[in-house]
């Protein structure tokens, strides 16, 4: 199955207020999808409809082919959800909390215990698994929440601000874990976060919600291209015997927008989608590119453009 999540024209109305307005999006198997938007954009309502915890006013969402409204229990069996503020029994240890969770989900202790130890180690909590959770910091509880989602062996995991309260080293660990579980085990992730640099780093595609509508979705590269047009990059080029008069020759190359000199180096500003052809032409002319620097689209820049225009 290519599509794990299929949302079609989802609409949710509360007392004449449209929290979600005709929302459609798909998520592929094994993909990391970022759902973004300011407070009140409709992210939480969308997640609740995906999990079958609230019914859409119109439209539908399917998870692995199961209709979330008509088959919510089947959806919950294949989906793990970590809310922003996760709760545990504070008088129980980390290991006991996860064991209680697996028992609730019908997983035998024989199967659960190795998974519990594995994922407590994955999130950096194996050394404190026999400590009461009431002694944990917020960041430690957040890590435990991620372990609690993974231990149930879901096919789709929805994470709401998963790195809240976690120290920088821990954040790096968690982001790497998400990428690894996606690529190596084929788990699909939907990530909701206001930390855009984290989303840009690990997400394959993103969807941007504003006033309940999906204003943009796709790869960051695609959205940036649509908003800002072609990227430009910087290339520094050397020749055996520097000749400043060669500027005019370089300017004739298709895709080169501007040529300047810096000492005995030519500095080219170029259209990024022509980069490979430009490098080939330069090498054929006997010159050597010594630095090639493309400009990535910034998710923050993209996000703020939609936010400001709204």
Secondary structure by P-SEA (a helix, b strand, c coil): ccccbbbcbbbbbccccccccccccccccccbbbbbbcccccaaaaaaaaaccccccccccccccccccccaaaaaaabbbbcccccccccccaaaaaaaaaaaacccccccaaaaaaaaaaaccccccccccccccaaaaaaaaaaaaaaacccbbbbccccccccaaaaaaaaaaaaaaaaacbbbbbbbccaaaaaaaccccccccccccccccccaaaaaaaacccccbbbbbbcccccccaaaaaaaccccccccccccbbbbbccccaaaaaaaaaaaacccccbbbbbcccaaaaaaaaaaac
